Amino acid sequence: MSTIPDNLKSQHLFVLVGGNPLPNYVAIRLLRREGGHVYLVHTAQTNKIADRICQGAGLVLGQDAVKVLVDDGNAAEIRTKVLRLAASKSGVGLNYTGGTKHMALHVFQGLIAANPRLTLSYLDAETLSMRIEQGDSATHSFAIGLAVQLRFQELLALHGRTASIIETDLICPEVYPDLPRVPYDRWREWWNSASRGMGGRTTDIALPTDPAFAPLRPHWGDATTLGDLAAHWRTDVSTLAKWFGEAGLESYVLWSVRKVAEAAQLGETAKNVKPSAIDFEFDVVAMRGYQLFAISCANSKDKGTIKLKLMEAYVRARQMGGDEARVAVVCRAPANDPLSSPRRIEQEMMEQLGADGKIRVFGAEHIAQLPTHLLNWFTAK
């Protein structure tokens, strides 16, 4: 993690507000000098976004922040407004990560006319670095991926949303190291047979006697039914039935994430996260600094199903986390299928979405050592 020196920060920081508030939030946190003033240059369309940036960054309008409404099609108005605000001020900076190219050009022209020593900055989403230029000096680049810590709820708030559902607890954490030792095909066959025709009587479903489930039996105590096991694991039967129905995959993925959380320098982790007013649920999320990692879970070998899950997660993750977001799917696709292997699916999706380096597909071959594979993904450059 790099620290930006005070001489490259700004007493009067202008930021261009775009459709995603995250870059503006990060820029304000890193580039505003203590006690400095922020000018949020926005259009009518991004007015509410500017308000949320102020709230998220702890700024008070009229005290240490000003909203500057401009018409993106009126170059003269843009130049005049920012020139008037920057006149006779020192320590002026412009972060031009957000906004349109037209807005950036004319805000720059107005500010440079007021202060030739203007400090320019840009947040590079590909490298998680802040590039800073000051006058005629060389460009400075600072790695800032871990410099700003952000919780998932704070990220949602920047978008005007909350989490209507978010789960952080894992039932029986001791079971997950042994979970991959049970063949998924045997698991699915048992569950489909055991739950068929049970209706609401899931409490009475008998735990499997199949030798394939031997790795899990030490974690069952004296339980012989789902009702017994729910009491032993201190959860409710409906939650446990869902867990068995999905072969514990979402919980196993979250456990794997947490297994490497310290080594990967992760912050908040959670599963079954449903943002308000969106018909979509993130299966597993992790925050690393201000970067969102979203993981979709698919108990399937079907290429179409896996690609759909990955595409949905990719679109939603980018809406929340911007270009910095990274997305993966954990599925059952085998490595030896030339048409539907994890590598083949990953390559096809990267080409289809133009998402080189931004998505990963973890298949059947990865599940037993999933924590190690996730660690490599979280920390990849």
Secondary structure, DSSP 4 states (H G I P E B T S, - for coil): -----GGGSEEEEEEE--S-SHHHHHHHHHHEEEEEEEEEEE-GGGHHHHHHHHHHHT--BTTTEEEEE--TT-HHHHHHHHHHHHTT-SSEEEE-SSS-HHHHHHHHHHHHHH-TT-EEEEEETTTTEEEEEETTSPPEEEE-TTTS---HHHHHHHTT--EEEEE---S-GGGGGGGGGS-HHHHHHHHHHHHTT-TT-GGGPBPP--GGGGGGGGGTTT--BHHHHHHHTTS-HHHHHHHHHTTTHHHHHHHHHHHTHHHHT---EEEEEEETT-S--EEEEEEETTEEEEEEE-----HHHHHHHHHHHHHHHHHHHGGG-EEEEE----TT-TTT-HHHHHHHHHHHHT-TTTEEEE-HHHHTTHHHHHHHHHH--
